[in-house]
């Protein structure tokens, strides 16, 4: 290889190398963000599930006949 070819090849390889490193860093950040979002979604799903269960219990309590009787006694 002559010096002119080497002079062109070295910067081209450096640019390509930095481009590849940038792509690898971007993919790593995207993978980390995806993992964080998945764990956040799981936590939100669990919270919603717990809240739905609480609502079901409250609906059962409010629709019981004994609850209506207590309300009438307290209002009298």
Secondary structure by P-SEA (a helix, b strand, c coil): ccaaaaaaaaaaaaaaaaaaaaaaaaaaaaaaaaaaaaaaaaaaaaaaaaaaaaaaaaaaaaacaaaaaaaaaaac
